[in-house]
Amino acid sequence: MRISIHSLIIIIISLIMLSACQNESRQPKSPTEKDLKEPLIEANKHVVKTENQHIEDLLRRYKWDMIETGSGLRYMIYEKGQGEKAAKGKLATLEYEVRLITGDRVYSSDEDGFLSFLIGKGEVISGLEEGILFLNVGDKAKFIIPSHLAFGLLGDDERIPGKASLIYDITLLELK
């Protein structure tokens, strides 16, 4: 049996390729993006569930009947005002007190002055931006703002720690 040079080259190349394929299958696989993301997603779900449970415990303890929005913001208007309805583009001025879910006061208009911001311009945390739109001038309200609508994982580098849920007690004083 006689093998041509051409056939011999094809056999050698085939053996080299087969050997290379077998070596690749023995090497450990690099993790895929999915392999890396899934544990992070599960950890994040656990953190959100735990934070939500702390908020629900607080609501039961104080017997607050709050409305929950799709984003997770909870709010209640406990005293109705008679003024203009808040709207994007308006300059809102608030009297406020901010507490951690532990009850520790971190900011207040008594110490820091009234808070004024343009609604819808991203000048304040997203939970406050969302909540203010439910109010009229003169309304007094409480907001419970979960960390993802507040200062997130890092806090504010001053008085609010990372992953902190916040309780805002506000009065909408004025719209311009």
PEWOFEN-V903029 format. One record per residue. N is the residue number from 1. RES is the residue in three letters. PSI is psi in degrees with one decimal (* if undefined). NEAR is the number of other ideal C-beta (glycine too) atoms within 10 Angstrom. Layout:
N|RES|PSI|NEAR  N|RES|PSI|NEAR
//
This chain:
1|MET|125.8|2  2|ARG|128.8|4  3|ILE|133.1|9  4|SER|159.1|8  5|ILE|-41.5|7  6|HIS|-45.8|8  7|SER|-38.5|10  8|LEU|-41.2|10  9|ILE|-42.6|10  10|ILE|-42.4|12  11|ILE|-44.2|11  12|ILE|-45.1|10  13|ILE|-40.6|10  14|SER|-43.2|10  15|LEU|-41.1|10  16|ILE|-44.7|10  17|MET|-41.3|10  18|LEU|-42.3|10  19|SER|-42.0|10  20|ALA|-40.5|9  21|CYS|-39.5|9  22|GLN|-38.0|9  23|ASN|-38.3|9  24|GLU|-38.4|9  25|SER|-19.2|7  26|ARG|-18.2|6  27|GLN|144.5|7  28|PRO|142.8|5  29|LYS|141.4|8  30|SER|142.5|6  31|PRO|142.1|9  32|THR|169.0|9  33|GLU|-37.8|7  34|LYS|-42.1|8  35|ASP|-33.7|10  36|LEU|-35.8|9  37|LYS|-38.8|11  38|GLU|-47.1|11  39|PRO|-34.8|9  40|LEU|-40.1|9  41|ILE|-44.1|10  42|GLU|-41.7|10  43|ALA|-41.5|10  44|ASN|-40.7|11  45|LYS|-40.0|10  46|HIS|-43.4|10  47|VAL|-45.1|14  48|VAL|-42.2|14  49|LYS|-43.7|9  50|THR|-44.8|11  51|GLU|-42.5|18  52|ASN|-38.6|14  53|GLN|-39.9|10  54|HIS|-40.9|14  55|ILE|-44.8|20  56|GLU|-39.4|13  57|ASP|-42.4|11  58|LEU|-44.1|18  59|LEU|-41.6|16  60|ARG|-43.4|9  61|ARG|-42.8|8  62|TYR|-2.1|11  63|LYS|41.7|6  64|TRP|128.6|15  65|ASP|96.6|9  66|MET|153.8|18  67|ILE|135.3|10  68|GLU|129.7|14  69|THR|172.6|14  70|GLY|-25.5|6  71|SER|-16.6|13  72|GLY|-6.1|19  73|LEU|137.5|23  74|ARG|140.7|23  75|TYR|154.7|22  76|MET|137.2|15  77|ILE|111.9|17  78|TYR|-7.9|11  79|GLU|121.0|9  80|LYS|136.0|12  81|GLY|176.1|17  82|GLN|6.2|8  83|GLY|-170.8|15  84|GLU|147.7|15  85|LYS|137.6|14  86|ALA|144.1|19  87|ALA|154.3|12  88|LYS|142.0|11  89|GLY|-14.1|8  90|LYS|149.6|19  91|LEU|113.4|12  92|ALA|140.6|26  93|THR|128.1|17  94|LEU|142.9|20  95|GLU|137.0|17  96|TYR|161.6|19  97|GLU|133.3|17  98|VAL|127.9|24  99|ARG|151.8|18  100|LEU|164.4|15  101|ILE|-18.6|18  102|THR|-12.2|11  103|GLY|-10.6|8  104|ASP|126.6|12  105|ARG|130.4|14  106|VAL|-31.3|17  107|TYR|151.6|18  108|SER|154.1|15  109|SER|-23.2|17  110|ASP|-39.2|10  111|GLU|-35.4|8  112|ASP|-1.0|11  113|GLY|164.5|9  114|PHE|154.4|13  115|LEU|125.4|20  116|SER|137.0|14  117|PHE|154.7|17  118|LEU|120.5|15  119|ILE|130.8|18  120|GLY|3.4|14  121|LYS|2.5|11  122|GLY|24.5|9  123|GLU|-14.0|13  124|VAL|173.7|17  125|ILE|152.0|20  126|SER|-30.7|15  127|GLY|-37.4|26  128|LEU|-40.5|24  129|GLU|-44.1|20  130|GLU|-47.5|18  131|GLY|-37.4|26  132|ILE|-28.5|26  133|LEU|-10.5|14  134|PHE|-5.0|18  135|LEU|156.6|25  136|ASN|159.2|15  137|VAL|132.9|18  138|GLY|-16.0|15  139|ASP|142.8|20  140|LYS|131.9|16  141|ALA|158.5|22  142|LYS|137.2|19  143|PHE|136.6|25  144|ILE|118.0|27  145|ILE|111.8|27  146|PRO|159.6|22  147|SER|-34.9|24  148|HIS|-15.6|18  149|LEU|2.8|22  150|ALA|-113.2|23  151|PHE|9.5|20  152|GLY|-147.4|15  153|LEU|-26.2|10  154|LEU|-20.2|11  155|GLY|-165.3|15  156|ASP|10.3|16  157|ASP|12.9|8  158|GLU|-82.2|8  159|ARG|-13.2|13  160|ILE|119.2|20  161|PRO|167.4|14  162|GLY|151.5|12  163|LYS|31.8|17  164|ALA|128.5|22  165|SER|143.0|23  166|LEU|146.3|23  167|ILE|116.1|22  168|TYR|131.1|24  169|ASP|113.7|16  170|ILE|156.6|23  171|THR|124.9|19  172|LEU|107.1|25  173|LEU|-37.7|18  174|GLU|149.6|16  175|LEU|137.2|18  176|LYS|*|9
//
